[in-house]
Amino acid sequence: MMSAMAGKPPFHTRFRKGQSGNPKGRSKGTRNFATIFMTAMSQSVTITENGKRKKISKIAAAVTQLANDAARGD
C-alpha cells in the first residue's frame, strides 16, 4: 500500500520550532539598465538660468540642453 510513503519527513530535516518557510528567501535579483538610468537621471542638479540658480532634475537639464542645441542648429 501507499501508506508507508505518506509519513512525516525525517526529524533532522524538519523545520525547527519557531522557524517556517525559506529563511533566506528569494533573492531580489539585479536591477536592469533602465531602472539604474532613471534613478541617476532623477537626481537634482543646480543650474544658473538668467542669473538665478535653480534646482532641476538631470533629465530636465538634458532635455533643455538638447532643445537649446537644436534651436542653435547644432
C-alpha positions as CSV (number, residue, x, y, z in Angstrom):
1,M,0.0,0.0,0.0
2,M,1.0,3.7,-0.3
3,S,0.5,4.4,3.4
4,A,4.3,3.8,4.1
5,M,5.2,6.8,1.8
6,A,2.7,9.2,3.3
7,G,4.6,9.7,6.6
8,K,6.4,12.7,8.1
9,P,9.8,13.7,6.9
10,P,12.9,12.7,9.0
11,F,13.1,14.8,12.2
12,H,16.6,16.2,11.3
13,T,15.2,17.7,8.0
14,R,12.1,19.3,9.5
15,F,11.8,23.0,10.3
16,R,12.7,23.8,13.9
17,K,10.1,25.3,16.3
18,G,9.6,29.0,15.5
19,Q,11.0,28.7,12.0
20,S,9.0,28.2,8.9
21,G,9.5,28.6,5.1
22,N,12.7,29.5,3.5
23,P,14.8,31.7,5.9
24,K,17.0,33.2,3.2
25,G,14.0,33.9,0.9
26,R,14.0,34.6,-2.8
27,S,16.9,36.8,-4.0
28,K,16.0,40.3,-5.1
29,G,17.8,39.9,-8.4
30,T,19.6,42.6,-10.3
31,R,18.3,46.0,-11.5
32,N,18.1,46.5,-15.2
33,F,19.7,49.3,-17.2
34,A,16.5,51.4,-17.4
35,T,16.0,51.4,-13.7
36,I,19.6,52.4,-13.0
37,F,19.4,55.1,-15.7
38,M,16.2,56.6,-14.4
39,T,17.5,56.6,-10.8
40,A,20.6,58.5,-11.9
41,M,18.6,60.9,-14.2
42,S,16.0,61.8,-11.5
43,Q,18.7,63.2,-9.2
44,S,18.7,67.0,-9.0
45,V,21.3,69.4,-10.3
46,T,21.7,73.1,-9.7
47,I,21.8,75.3,-12.9
48,T,22.1,79.0,-13.4
49,E,19.3,80.4,-15.7
50,N,19.0,84.2,-16.4
51,G,21.4,84.9,-13.5
52,K,19.3,82.9,-11.0
53,R,20.2,79.5,-9.5
54,K,17.6,76.7,-10.0
55,K,17.4,73.1,-8.9
56,I,16.0,70.7,-11.6
57,S,16.4,67.0,-12.4
58,K,19.2,65.8,-14.6
59,I,16.7,64.6,-17.2
60,A,15.1,68.1,-17.4
61,A,18.5,69.6,-17.8
62,A,19.4,67.2,-20.6
63,V,16.1,67.9,-22.4
64,T,16.7,71.7,-22.1
65,Q,20.2,71.4,-23.4
66,L,19.0,69.2,-26.3
67,A,16.3,71.8,-27.2
68,N,18.8,74.7,-27.0
69,D,21.3,72.8,-29.2
70,A,18.5,72.1,-31.7
71,A,17.5,75.8,-31.8
72,R,21.1,76.8,-32.5
73,G,21.2,74.3,-35.3
74,D,23.8,72.0,-33.7
